């Protein structure tokens, strides 16, 4: 990034973003992250200048590749074998920790 262009992000903004993300930045990390984010933002600015007016919008990239296999039912892993290596089994299935308090 040229030195005469304004920095797109400042160290105090990086520190605020890090705090919001619950990240601790060590000595010198805020300055390093500021430089790295400035480069990323400068690249985004450069990409915004690309003329795409003649490019048709797409929802998916067009890639030359083999077609996907048919989605036909196939025999699955036997139930007992699937649960054999599970650390905890509950109600004949995998036991997983709850993420939301029910009550």
Secondary structure, DSSP 4 states (H G I P E B T S, - for coil): --TTSPPSS-HHHHHHHHHHTT----TTHHHHHHHHHHHHHHHHHHHHTS--TTSPP-SS-----PPPPP--------HHHHHHT-S-EETTEE----SS---
